[in-house]
Amino acid sequence: MEQYEPISCDFYDELEAFSILKKEVEIFYEDENGLTCSVFGRIKDLYSRDKIEYLLLENGKEIRLDLLIRVDNKILSDY
């Protein structure tokens, strides 16, 4: 995988709000092959491991934060 690029604090705050509200969101992200994927779910946790930040969905799916494209109507590149 490529080197981790931290996301903006403002976008992180948006993710935390979704998690706290337990809101089901649609997440678009880039997979390990560079393809755009989407998934619906609730963000269960945000955490760091080996200096890389992740979100964990209730279904167990883990996504690197720097691979996020859009979460609901929040677009990472806007932050």
Beta strands, then each sheet from edge to edge (+ up, - down):
strand 1: 24-30
strand 2: 36-49
strand 3: 52-57
strand 4: 62-64
strand 5: 68-71
strand 6: 74-75
sheet 1: 4+ 3- 2+ 1- 5+ 6-
end
